[in-house]
Amino acid sequence: DPDAYKGRNVVERAFNKAKHWRGVATRYDKLACTYRAGIVMALTVEWLKLLGDMT
């Protein structure tokens, strides 16, 4: 299904960008909520970079 593949590709790219962040890639955090916050922060920064490129 092409639509399902397209959605999966978007998710895989997002995780790949998050893995460029050292704390997310190596999972230094002991608590799941702290790790999740790091992922959210990393992806938010990447999203803001993308929005900046659109201007």
VMD Tcl script that draws the C-alpha trace (Angstrom):
set ca {
  {0.00 0.00 0.00}
  {1.70 3.24 -1.12}
  {-0.01 5.41 1.50}
  {1.07 3.19 4.36}
  {4.65 3.14 3.04}
  {4.68 6.93 2.75}
  {3.56 7.30 6.38}
  {6.13 4.77 7.58}
  {8.88 6.59 5.70}
  {8.00 9.87 7.42}
  {8.21 8.22 10.84}
  {11.53 6.53 10.02}
  {13.02 9.85 8.90}
  {11.90 11.53 12.12}
  {13.59 8.85 14.24}
  {16.73 9.12 12.12}
  {16.88 12.87 12.79}
  {16.32 12.29 16.50}
  {19.21 9.84 16.62}
  {21.61 12.61 15.63}
  {21.11 13.98 19.13}
  {23.67 12.32 21.39}
  {21.45 11.95 24.45}
  {18.68 10.35 22.44}
  {20.96 8.03 20.47}
  {22.81 6.70 23.52}
  {19.87 6.86 25.96}
  {21.75 8.26 28.95}
  {18.53 9.08 30.78}
  {17.36 6.60 33.36}
  {13.71 7.67 33.45}
  {11.39 7.10 30.52}
  {9.76 10.52 30.96}
  {13.15 12.25 30.74}
  {14.05 10.28 27.62}
  {10.72 11.15 26.05}
  {11.27 14.83 26.84}
  {14.64 14.66 25.05}
  {13.03 13.13 21.98}
  {10.28 15.76 21.96}
  {12.85 18.53 22.29}
  {15.06 17.12 19.53}
  {12.18 16.71 17.11}
  {10.80 20.16 17.96}
  {14.14 21.76 17.13}
  {14.29 19.82 13.85}
  {10.73 20.91 13.05}
  {11.58 24.55 13.75}
  {14.62 24.27 11.47}
  {12.34 22.95 8.74}
  {9.92 25.85 9.22}
  {12.82 28.28 8.99}
  {13.85 26.84 5.62}
  {10.38 27.48 4.17}
  {10.69 31.26 4.25}
}
mol new
graphics top color blue
foreach p $ca { graphics top sphere $p radius 0.5 }
foreach p [lrange $ca 0 end-1] q [lrange $ca 1 end] { graphics top cylinder $p $q radius 0.2 }
display resetview
